[in-house]
Amino acid sequence: DGKGKRRNPLHDFKKTGELMLIKVNKTLEVKTKLLNTTEQCAKRCSRNKGLSFTCKAFAYDRVTKRCHWLSFNSLTNGVRKKQDHAFDLYEKKDYVRNCIIGKGSDYKGTISVTKSGIQCQAWNSMIPHEH
């Protein structure tokens, strides 16, 4: 019946093993803290708890048990990917997903053209088409 069962916070993240993101753009923010599990990192990232930015991803250092919360992801300009055997990268699916689920009102991805190449219209706009 599902009572008492908690949803695993990692379900909202896409995992890429042995990868770290390096910020080239110095305005991008990172916060780190020692935490024992990736689930704890994911929970804090999802809730933005104790963070001065919207958490879009986190990298977990398996060696030092350190969580690195990121205000960016692999699709952000000014970010470089780096192979690193100590880290696993977890990116919020909402920010890296290239599809719309449901009505798409929560879509945060990067696709802004239709399959046929037409520029997408803003959700709050009635131009050039009515909803």
MOLINBEL-V158714 format. One record per residue. RES is the residue in one letter. PHI is phi in whole degrees, -180 to 180 (NA if undefined). NEAR is the number of other ideal C-beta (glycine too) atoms within 12 Angstrom. D_FIRST is the distance of its C-alpha to the first C-alpha in Angstrom with 2 decimals. Layout:
RES_PHI_NEAR_D_FIRST, RES_PHI_NEAR_D_FIRST
This chain:
D_NA_4_0.00, G_84_6_3.82, K_-68_5_5.67, G_83_6_9.01, K_-87_7_9.03, R_-101_11_12.09, R_-73_13_13.37, N_-72_15_16.48, P_-63_24_19.47, L_-71_25_21.46, H_-62_18_19.69, D_-87_28_22.05, F_-124_34_25.08, K_-99_26_27.33, K_-96_24_28.72, T_-126_24_32.34, G_-74_18_33.54, E_55_18_36.93, L_-140_26_37.71, M_-128_30_38.76, L_-104_35_39.92, I_-111_24_43.30, K_-85_25_44.30, V_-91_15_47.77, N_-78_17_47.53, K_-70_12_48.00, T_-79_14_46.33, L_-71_25_42.87, E_-106_23_40.94, V_-140_29_39.26, K_-133_25_37.85, T_-125_22_37.16, K_-163_22_35.68, L_-73_15_34.87, L_-143_26_31.13, N_-76_14_29.61, T_-134_21_26.88, T_-67_30_26.44, E_-61_23_23.00, Q_-64_26_24.97, C_-62_42_27.47, A_-63_33_24.98, K_-61_27_23.31, R_-67_26_26.80, C_-65_42_27.95, S_-62_28_25.10, R_-91_17_25.83, N_55_19_29.59, K_-69_19_29.66, G_73_18_33.24, L_-112_24_34.54, S_-91_12_37.45, F_-144_18_36.39, T_-80_23_33.50, C_-77_36_32.01, K_-105_36_31.98, A_-167_45_31.65, F_-146_46_31.94, A_-117_43_33.67, Y_-112_40_32.75, D_-86_24_35.66, R_-68_23_34.41, V_-76_12_37.74, T_-95_16_38.03, K_58_19_34.29, R_-112_26_35.28, C_-99_36_33.30, H_-118_38_35.39, W_-84_41_33.88, L_-122_39_35.74, S_-86_29_36.70, F_-144_35_37.27, N_-138_37_36.02, S_-68_28_37.80, L_-94_24_38.76, T_-75_27_40.50, N_-65_14_44.31, G_85_19_45.99, V_-128_28_43.51, R_-120_18_44.34, K_-87_23_42.12, K_-137_19_43.09, Q_-66_16_42.09, D_-152_22_41.22, H_-65_13_39.80, A_-82_20_38.47, F_-107_33_36.21, D_-122_32_33.07, L_-98_39_32.79, Y_-123_42_29.54, E_-110_35_30.10, K_-60_36_27.80, K_-58_27_26.97, D_-58_29_27.81, Y_-96_28_31.37, V_-116_28_32.04, R_-75_22_30.29, N_-108_19_32.91, C_-139_15_30.86, I_-106_19_29.59, I_-110_14_26.00, G_67_8_25.56, K_-82_9_28.62, G_82_20_29.55, S_-65_12_30.02, D_-102_16_28.50, Y_-63_22_30.51, K_-127_24_32.40, G_-74_23_33.78, T_-111_18_37.45, I_-76_18_37.99, S_-132_17_40.26, V_-133_13_41.81, T_-75_12_40.63, K_-58_10_40.72, S_-89_7_44.24, G_95_9_45.41, I_-83_11_45.45, Q_-61_14_44.80, C_-72_20_41.57, Q_-98_17_41.94, A_-61_14_40.52, W_-60_15_37.48, N_-91_8_39.50, S_-108_12_42.59, M_-104_10_43.81, I_-118_10_46.54, P_-88_11_47.33, H_-127_13_44.70, E_-83_7_42.87, H_-78_13_39.09
